Amino acid sequence: MIKKYVLLVTVLLTSFVYAQNETTKAADDLFSNYQYVDAIDAYLKLVDKGKATSYVYKRLGDSYYKLFNIDKAAQWYSKAVKTKQDAETYYNYAQTLKSQGKYEEANEQLNKFAKLKPEDPRAITHLKNPNYIPKLSSDESVFTVEKLPYSSKQFTDFGPVSVGNQLYFVSTRNKDNKKDKWTSQPFLDIYQVTQGENNEPQPVKNINTNHNDGPVTISKDGQLMVFSKDGHEEGLFKKGKGRTKIAQQGLYLAKKVNGEWKYVKPLSINSSAYSVTHPALSDDGKTLYFASDMEGGMGDTDLWKVEFSEDKLGTPVNLGAEINTPAKEGFPSVRNNVLYFSTNGRQGLGGFDVFSYNLDGSGEATNLGAPINSARDDFSFSMDQENKDGYFASNRDGMDQLFIAKGICKAELLTLIKDSKTNTIIANAQVAILDAQGNKMASKNSNKKGEVSFEASCENSYQLEVSYPGYETKVVQIVQPEHGLNKNEVKLTPEEVEITETEVKLDNIYFEFDKSFITQQGAAELDKLVRVMQSHPEMNIMVKSHTDSKGNAAYNLKLSNERAQATVQYLISKGIQKNRLTGKGMGSTAPKIDCGKNCTEEQDAQNRRSEFAIIK
């Protein structure tokens, strides 16, 4: 039984190999002779006849890959890898997937490659950092969150406001033994600390009282403070049950004089009938936002605004249903016309969540999501003056503590494409963004205004490859772009291919070491020749490929012939008739600089060249 099984397998394998060789021989011969266009036709006929195998699919993938037709190569490789393949097939397929922006699928193929060739440097590099290509996803978090070092579970801290290198906040860390009977904690005081230095927060002089003080808002120039405090000293009490008096929160003005804060006066909107608290000045200092339970609100506490100056206030205006709910809203802050606030009246992750709202009225209130919001209370969010980092408080660890939301620097690369000679815009130019390793991440065409935009990370460097028919392809380096809008102008130079009586002069066609298939650089240069031959239908070309004198002469002749044939095949794939093209490998028989075996690197580089002779 075992012998019969072994014999059956041997017969099946032998007949499979024999059928494979017989069926694909004509196509294989074309492929071996670098006739990739004809080989593709031959393999496709096998597909049409229902004689395709994984071997045929692989050969089709290889043929298109060598002609730099990425999409077609990916199409056939995807069929080939449904059965086990050699390592290089997985690697080539991964490269095509990367070019299509399919990074996760590419990693799957590279993992297979690395398993088969674990010692290969490409495999080692991949396994060290498989996800190095940045994802330009708009739904990624824009912040990372860290607890501030001077916040402690021993105290309640909240209401952080950043002004220059100073951070203001309110805290129960005062050493007075007097406690608020409502919270059984020490009364709140206003503190400040110099950021980036290893020092302890200090109470703000001349502002704190024996009762609850804060939170605060400070004008953008750092000279004006509006802060809230209990109304004990001003007699702002609301009658409670029995003989209980409830001090209402009110808003007060302070100014900086000779580097110190000086109390000035209470604001006119204070009342014993309701509280006004949680102040927030707009960037221009002309509008004051605040929270209040005053009459006319929609819920427990609402957000309001009022025209503001040091001398007088306008009439308070409720911010309406776009912001307020029947529940509680509070802790407003404003930066760059965006209102941030906390509420427990909207769908969130739990407790109070932080929301944002564009004050120009566009859009809806938006939950900032994790990691800023959590299942607990998250509140009193404000952005720094540069609008880069945010600060907030959360009791996610059990006690109200301070956190910094470090902005993940995101850049917009806005590129304008123009003609270098006429300065006119170029629409529909192809612009590809590549990472620092030269991997294509995405590709777009410029719009009618000649513009194209990509999102990117500030921490990485990029290349923009800009091309348009009839123009020289240009590559622009983008080194760690700044946060926000980065404008670039790229001017393409019209192609000026030199045509003599005997040849078409192009820049050198580079090949990878010891390889013969067309590279991206080579394809871009050969496309110029395609356009020249399309414009001159009477022109026939002989491709001459030269090597330097290093290495075995016979091998150099063979390699140069392979490269010449690969070049011819590429031109045919672009629509040039094959009877207009011939290819010849010259090896090292016709050096441009006859330096024998003593050539310098520069001389070798000049001898390694491709020539395009006009033969008609």
Secondary structure, 3 states (H helix, E strand, C coil): CHHHHHHHHHHHHHHHHHHHHHHHHHHHHHHHCCCHHHHHHHHHHHHHCCCCCHHHHHHHHHHHHHCCCHHHHHHHHHHHCCCCCCHHHHHHHHHHHHHCCCHHHHHHHHHHHHHHCCCCHHHHHHHHCCCCCCCCCCCCCCEEEEECCCCCCCCCEEEEEEECCEEEEEECCCCCCCEECCCCEECCEEEEEECCCCCCCEECCCCCCCCCEEEEEECCCCCEEEEEEECCCCCCEEECCCCCEEECEEEEEEEEECCEEEEEEECCCCCCCCCEEEEEECCCCCEEEEEECCCCCCCCEEEEEEEECCCCECCCEECCCCCCCCCEEEEEEEECCEEEEEECCCCCCCCCEEEEEECCCCCCCEECCCCCCCCCCEEEEEECCCCCCEEEEECCCCCCEEEEEEECCEEEEEEEEEECCCCCECCCCEEEEEECCCCEEEEEECCCCCEEEEEEECCCCEEEEEECCCECCEEEEECCCCCEEEEEEEEECECCCEECCCEEECCCCCCCCCCCCCCHHHHHHHHHHHHHHHHCCCCCEEEEEECCCCCCHHHHHHHHHHHHHHHHHHHHHCCCCHHHEEEEEEECCCCCCCCCCCCCHHHHHHHCCEEEEECC
